[in-house]
Amino acid sequence: MCGVVSGSDIKKWLKTNTDKLDVIIKSSGDKHLDKIVLNFIEGLLQYRFKPRYEK
C-alpha cells in the first residue's frame, strides 16, 4: 500500500475506495448462542462479499 497512497492521503483513499457495512444483531440473551450466530453471519458475509482485506 505504501506505493499507492502517502501518509496524508490514507483517510481520503479509504473513503473513496472502500465500503463499510454495519450489521446490528439483537441479542437473544444467551451469550453462547449469540457467539454462534455472530460467527455464522460473519462467515456468510465474508463468503458473499469476498473482502480483500479484513480487520
C-alpha positions in Angstrom: 0.0 0.0 0.0 3.0 2.3 0.5 3.3 2.9 -3.2 -0.5 3.7 -3.6 -1.0 6.4 -1.1 1.1 8.7 1.1 0.5 9.1 4.8 -1.6 12.2 4.5 -3.9 10.7 1.8 -4.8 7.5 3.6 -8.1 8.8 5.1 -9.2 10.1 1.7 -8.2 6.9 -0.1 -10.1 4.7 2.3 -13.3 6.8 2.0 -13.0 6.8 -1.8 -12.0 3.1 -2.4 -13.7 1.1 0.4 -17.1 0.4 1.7 -18.3 -0.2 5.3 -21.2 -2.4 6.3 -22.6 -2.3 9.8 -24.8 -5.2 10.8 -26.8 -4.9 14.0 -28.0 -8.1 15.6 -30.3 -8.1 18.6 -29.0 -10.3 21.4 -31.0 -13.4 22.4 -29.7 -13.2 26.0 -27.8 -16.4 25.6 -24.1 -15.5 25.2 -23.1 -18.9 23.7 -25.9 -18.7 21.1 -25.1 -15.1 20.3 -21.5 -16.0 19.6 -22.5 -18.9 17.3 -24.9 -16.6 15.4 -22.4 -13.9 15.1 -19.7 -16.2 13.8 -22.2 -17.7 11.3 -23.2 -14.3 10.0 -19.6 -13.1 9.7 -18.7 -16.2 7.7 -21.7 -15.8 5.5 -20.9 -12.2 4.7 -17.2 -12.9 4.1 -18.3 -15.7 1.7 -20.7 -13.5 -0.1 -18.6 -10.3 -0.4 -15.1 -11.9 -0.5 -13.3 -9.0 1.1 -9.7 -8.4 0.0 -8.7 -7.0 3.4 -10.3 -7.6 6.7 -9.5 -6.3 10.2 
